[in-house]
Amino acid sequence: MKITKDGITSPKGFLAAGEHIGIKKIKKDLAIIYSEKPALCSAVFTKNVVKAAPLKLAMKVLNETDYIQAIAINSGNANACTGEQGYLDAVDSSRLLAKCLNLKENEVLVSSTGVIGQLLNREKLFKGIEEVSKKLSKEEKSADDCANAIMTTDTFKKQITVEIEIEGIPVKISGIAKGSGMIHPNMATMLGFLTTDVNITKEMLDIAFKSNIDDSFNMITVDGETSTNDTCLILANGEADNPIIDKQDENFEKFKKGVEYVTKFLAKKIVEDGEGATKFLEVNLKGAYSKSDAKILCKAILNSQLVKTAFFGKDANWGRVLSAMGASGVIFNPDKTKISFSSNTGEIDLYENGAPYKFDEDYALKILEEREIKINVTLQEGKEEITGWGCDLSYEYVRINAEYRT
């Protein structure tokens, strides 16, 4: 597998663009991704009961068709909780995108991210769609512009490309994502878009893509908040012309591993860019009775405000980890549980078999002074294990979110 930082246009047959159209004050705020031929689409959306207008429209469209050829994404305004007018804005912008690209209405999707409860500026959005749709390009700069245009409070663009071989034929999978706050399992306030030129059936695409979401985007958290706009999808246009993947064989596994690399890379980059984050936390939990138990326990640790603040303060307060697990609702034996923290500096054992270790506080501090820290938990309930990612809670997070609209 070859890995590069190339953008969303790296697979054959994909174009993109990103520009500033005035929804945000300065930064780029409208992106378009376009496939030169209809592409199979697999998608997952937020589990929040409150869903933004673009999601409602996208779910309707994808209930009617398997193929999508273009997506327009605006940042700076979520078009969520905006009533009938918000839904009409999504429909009209979708129709305009289709007209600009000479496509059918059910061959395009729209997506939004930003402030909830504000109507979109139709004039700016529609003019922007007309202008940006004329600038679609294969060039890497266009791909970079696209990745930048979907960001809100993100501090850096998130993109990745992997190349695999299917029976000697190169196949590329690229992805971009945005997200740094309102991030919680069951996706996040995140948008993720993947493109691939693989030749595959819809059934196999769904299996390869959706199975990866559970162990990537659904295993990250910044603040325990699940957004109204969470969207992650993949477009597969078949332009690589590899022998079609229509069953779960060796070729399928290669493709699935490529998708897994992309989704996990983007998921971890979102957490690294967590609003105000000073620590990147990885929980490695082993020995759970079931996969469900493992996920619940992992999320309980990562979502605990007390755990988060302890790591911000570089305090080896392992008791908060154990307490968060105990409050999760999962039954486990704390007297048969082990906890350690580790980083590039080393590892320190903190708790095992119902009793604390006497540890060197100075050495623990050195471990916790690193930006990337692992929380290692071993149970003796079963054989299931999981890895999840999160961050600390800092003063800066409070400032950013206190001033989000202003």
Disulfide bonds with the S-S distance in Angstrom:
none
